[in-house]
C-alpha cells in the first residue's frame, strides 16, 4: 500500500520505518527541510535502539522516502497518518491540537478520492470529529474516512512494541476504512496480534486511559515506598508480592523518582482537562499528577538527608538525566527538578548520561558536564543514580570509594544491593527500603 505519514518525529519515524519494513511504500513528510535532508542519508535525530538500521535498510530498498513537499507525499497515498506533536498547551494543560489541525488543513486539498486519514497522534476525545469536519469542508465530493489509531510505543523499545504489540486499536465505524486498516496491519495480524475495532471516540479515550492507568501504578508504588521507609519494610518485595497477582501485574511497580517523558505528564493533564470540560472530574488522576510533581523535588531532600539536611557546598554527582534508559529524551525528566532543587540547596552538581548529554546542555546551567560515570563521581560527596542505564548497574564500587570525597550513594532506582554497597564502605540510600543514619 502507499502510505503517507505527516510528521517525521518520534512516532512518525518509528511508524514509517516499521510500515516500510512490512513491505508498504511509505513517504514521511515534514516541513523541517534540514531534518529531511539528514533522514534521506540515514541520519536519525533521535536515539532509539535499532531505528537507524531500520531506516537505512528501507531507504536502500526503496520503500521509505522522506520529503518536505506535502502534495507529493499525500496525493497518491491510500492511507495518510497524522503523527504530529500534541504537547501540553501553555497555561492551561489542555492538549495543544494546533499542529494536528494545521496538518489536517494542509493535507485536505491533496487527498485522493478514497483516502483514509488516520490520527496516530495522541488526541483528546472528539478530535477526530473536528479532523473529519475540516476535511469534508474542503472535500465534500470525496469519500474520505477518518480513523483513530493511537500508538502504544515505549521509548527505548519502540520497534519491538510496533512489531509485537499487545494490541492494535482501530477506531472507525466505516466498513471500508476498517478493511483498509486491516490491510495496513495484515503482517501483524498474521502473527496473531489482536486488533480491537471500536468507534473513533472510544479509541481516542483508550489511549489516554491506558497512560493514566500506568501513571497511577507508578504514583501508587512510590507512595507505598514512602510508607515502607517509615515502617521498615522493603518496597521491592511488596511490589513483587502484589505484582504476582495476575490481576495487578509486575510492570510499572518500580519505586523511583517519579514519572516523566513525552507521554505520561502531558497525557494525564490532558485527560484531567477533558474530564473537567465534560463535568466528569477524574479525582484519582488529579491526585496522581500532584503526587508525582511533589515527588520529583522530594528526591533532592532524600539526597540532602544523607548529610543531615545540609548539602551547601557539597559536590553531587548525578548519573543519568534522560527520563528513562535507551533514549536521549529529557522531556519532563525527573532529573530536571531534582538538579534544580539540589542547586537551590547550594550544592555543586556534576552530571553524566550515556546518550543524553547533548540534550542536557540545552536544559541545565551551572553544572559540570562529564564524559564518564567515574569522571562524574571523582571528588563528589554523593553519587545519585537517577536513570537506570545498564552501564550504571555494575560500577566498580572499590574504584568509586577511592575517588569520591565521601562514600555516599543515593540510588533512586534501587539497582544495587544495599548489603553489597555497604560492604564496600558506602552509606547507601535507596527508595522504599529502611534508610541508614546520615553520613
N, C-alpha and C positions, 0 to 999 in steps of 0.2 A: 504493500500500500504506500501511497505518497502521503507523508505526514509532515506538517509544519509545526514548529514549536516556537512560540513567541516568548523570548526571554532566554538568554544564554547564561543564566545564573546557576545556582546550585541545583535546583530541581530541574530546570531546563536542560542543563548539560548531562546530568545523570540519566534523565528520561530519554533524551535524544540518543545518547550513546547506546543505551540498552535496547531501545526500539530498533536502532540500526543493526545491532548485533543479532536481533531476532530475524533480520532479513528485510525489514522495511526500508524504503527510501526516505531519509529524514533530512529536512532542512531546518536548522536553527537560525532564527533571525534576531538581531539585537542592534540597536542604534549606535552602540559603542563601537565605532569602526576600528579603534586600536585593539580592542578585545577580539573582534572578529578576525583581524589580521593575524593575531597571535594564535588563535584557535585553529586557523587553517594550516598552520605549520606545527600543530600539536602542542602548543604552549598552553597549559591549563592554569587559570587564575586562582584556583582554589586547591587546597590539599585534601584529596580524597583517595584512599588506597585503591589502586587498580584503574582509576579513571583515565589517567594519561595514556596507558597502554590500550585501553578500550577505544578511546577516541582516535588515536593514531591508526590502529588497525582498521577501523571502519572508514576513516578518510581514505586510506590506501586502497580499500576495496570499493570505493566509490559509492558507498551507501550513506555517508554522513557528510553534510555540507553546512557551511557557516556563511551567512550573508547579512548585509545591512539593508538590503532592498526588500521592504515588506511585500510589495506587489509580486516580485519574483518568487518569494517564498510561499505565498499564500494562494495565488491564483489557480494553481493546478493541484492543490492539496485536497485529498479526500477528508482528512481529519486535521483540524487546527487546534493545538493545545495552547492555552494561555497559561504561562508559567512565570509570571512576574511577581515581584515582591508585594507583600501586604503588611508592612510594618505597623507598629502602633502609631496612631495619629498623635501628633504633638499636642499636648494639652489636655486630652480627654480620654485616651486609652482605647478609643474605637479603632478598628482596623482601617487603615488608610487604603481605600479602594481606588484612588485616583489612577494608579498605574494599570489596574485591571480595566477600568472604563476607558482610559486613553487607548490601550491596546485594542479593545473591542471596537471603538470608533474607527481606528486606523485600518483594521482588517475588514470592516464591514463592506466597504466598496469593492474589495478584491475577491470575495468568496465565490467559489463555484456554485452552481445552482443547487447542488445537493450536499454541500459540505456539512460536516458535523463539527461544531465548535465545542471544545471541552475545557472547562475550568479546572486546571491542575493546581492552581494557587489555592491556598487556604483562605476561604472567604466565608463571611457570616451568612446565616440562613437568609435566603431571599435574593442573594446577589445574582444568582443565575437568572432570576426573573428580569432583573434590570439589564443584564447582558443580552438576553433574548429581545427585550424591548428595543434596545439600541440597534441590534442587527436587523430586526424586522422593519424598523423605521427607515432603514437605508436599503432594504431588500424585500419589499413587500411582495415581489413576484418570484422570490426564490424559496425553495423548500429547505431552509437551513434549520437544523436541530441544535439545541444547546444542552449539554450534558455536564454533570458534575462527576469528577473522577479524582477525589483527593489522594494525595500521596501520603505514605506512611514510612518514610525513609529515615533511618538513623544516620546522622553524620558519622563517618568513620566505618560504616558498614552498609553504605547506600546501595552499592552494586549487588551485593548478596540479597539485600532486602527487596530490591526491584525484581531480581530474577527468581527469588524463592520467597514470595510474600506469604504472610499469614492469611491474607485475604485481599481481594480486589473489589473495591466498592464502586459501583457504576450507578449514578442517579439519573434516570430518564424513564419516562413513560411512553416514549416514542419507539415503536417496534422497529422501524428502520434504523434508528440510531443505535438501538440495542444490538442489532445484527452487525452493524459496523464496528462497534466496540468489541464485540465477541471476536471479530476477525483480527482486530488490533492485538488483542491479548491471547490469541489462539495458541501461540507457543507455550504460554504459561498454563493455559487450561489443559493442554495435553499432558502436562506434568501434574495435573490434578490440583493446581492452586485454586482454591474456592473463589468463585465470583459471586458477589452479593449484589443483586439488582434491586434498587429501591427507587422511590421518587426522588426528584432532584433536591428538594429541601431536606429530606432525611439524610441524603449523602453528605450535604454540607454540614449538618449538625453532627453527624457521626465523627467527622474529623476532629471537631472541637471537643466533643465528649471524650474521645479517646485520649487526647493530650491532657485534658483536665484531670481525667482519672489517674493517669500515670503521675502527673504532678502531685496529685493528692497522696499517692503512695509514698512519694519522696518526702513530702512535708510530714506525713504521719510518722514514718520511721525516724525522722530527725527529732520530732518531739519525744518519741519513746527513748531515743538516745539520751536526751537531756535528763529524763527521769532515771534512766539506767545509771547515769553517772552519780546522781544524788543518792540512790539506794544501794549502790554497789553491785549492780547487775551488768551483764555483758550483752550489748545490743546486737552483736553479730549472732550470738546464739539465740537470742529472742527472735531475730529475723528468720533464722533457719527454722526455728520451732514453729513459727506461724506460716512460713513460706512453703513448708512441706505439705500443708493443707492445700489440695489442688483447687479449692475454691478461692484461694488467695494468691498462691504462686510466689516464687522466689525473686522474680525480676522486680527491679526498682525498689528494693528494700535494703539499699546500701546507705547507711548513715554517712553524712558528709557535710560540706559547707553550703548546701542548698543548690537548687537547680538554676541553670542559666541557658544560654544558647539562643538560637534564632526562632525557636518554636514555643516552648512552654511559657516563657514570660509574656510574650505578646498574645498568644492564643488564649491563655487564661483570662487576661484582661479583656480581650475582645468578647469572650463568652460571657463574662460578667456584664459587660455593657449591653449585649444582646438580651440577657435576662432582665436587666433594668428597663430597657426600652419596651419590653413586652410584658411588664408587670409580673414577672416570674423570677424574682431575685434568687440568685444562686449563693446562698449563705456559706455553704461549705467551701466553694471555690474562692469566695471573697476572703475567707479565713486562710486558705492555702496560700494565697498571694501575700497576705500580711505576714504570716509566719515565715515565709521564705525570704521576704525582704528584710525582716528583722534578723534572721539567722546569718545572713552574709556578713553583716558588720559585727555580729556577736562573735564570729570566729577570731576577730582581732583581739577581743577580750580574752579568749582562750589562750592566745599566744602570750599576751601580757600576764595572764595568770601564772604562767610558768616562772615569772620573775616577780611574783608578789604584786602584780598590777602595774609595775613601772618599767617601761621599756625606753624611756627617753635616753637618747644617745646610744642605744643598742643597735647592732648591725643584724638585720633579719634577712636570711636567705630564703627566697620563695622559689620552689621548684614546681613548674607547671602553671601557665597563665591562661591557656585556652580553656573553654568551658568543659571540654572532655578530651580524652586522648584521640589520636588519629585524625585530628583536624587542626586547621590554623584559625578556626572561628573563635573570635573573642566577644561576640555579641552577648551582652548581659552575663559575662563570665563572673563567677564568684570571686575570682582573683581581684577584680576591679574595686569593689567596695572594701575587700579585705586590705589591699595595699593602701588604699586611701586612708582607711582607719588607722593602719599602722603608722603612716606618716603623720596623721593628726596627733598621734600619741607621742610623736617625737623620735620615732625610730628611723634609721637609715636602711633603705630596702635595696636588696640585690635580687635580680631575677634571672631565671633561665628556663627556657622551654625548647624542646627538640625541634619544633617547626613553627612556633608562634612568635618568634622574635620580631619579624618584620611588622606584624600586626601590633605587637606590644609597643613598638616605638611610636605608633600612631596614637596610642592611648595614654601611656604613662609619661610623667615628667619627674625629674629629680630622683630617678632610680638608676642603679648601676646595671647595665646590660652585660651579661656574662656569656661566655662561649661554651661552658660545660657545667655540669652539676657540681663538680669539685671546685672549679673556679668560683662558683657562686657561694659555696659553703666556706671557702677559705676566709678565716678571720671573723666569721659570723658568730653571734651569740646564740642563735637558734636557727634551725633548719625547718622550714614549714613546707610540707608536701600538700599541694593544692589540687593538682591534676594527676591522676593515676597512670601516667605513661609507663609502659613496660620497662623503659630504661631506668626508672626510679625504683624498681622492685628488688633489685639486687645490688644496691650500692655497697661499697666496701666500708663497713662501719668502722673498722680499725683506722683506715685512712682518714675518714671523716673526723674521728675523735682526735687525730693528730693535727689536723689543720684548722679545726674550729676553735674559736676563743672560749666557748662554753659548750659542753656536751649536752645540748638540748635538741630533741626532735619533737616537733608537733606534727603529727600525722593525721591530717584531716580526711584521709581516705581509708585509714585502717589497713594499709597494705603490709605493715610489719607486725611481727610478733613482739609484744611488749617484753617478754622474757628474753628474747634474743637481743633486743636493743639494749636492755638493762645490763645484760652480761658483758656488753662492750663498753660499759661505763656511762651510758647516757641516761639522762632524765627523759622519759618518754611520755608524751601526752597524746592519746588517741581520742576518738569520738565515741561516746556511749559506753565507755569502759571506765572502771574505777581510776581516778586521777591521782598521781603521786603528789607529794608536797612540792611546793615551789623550789626552784633552784637556789 
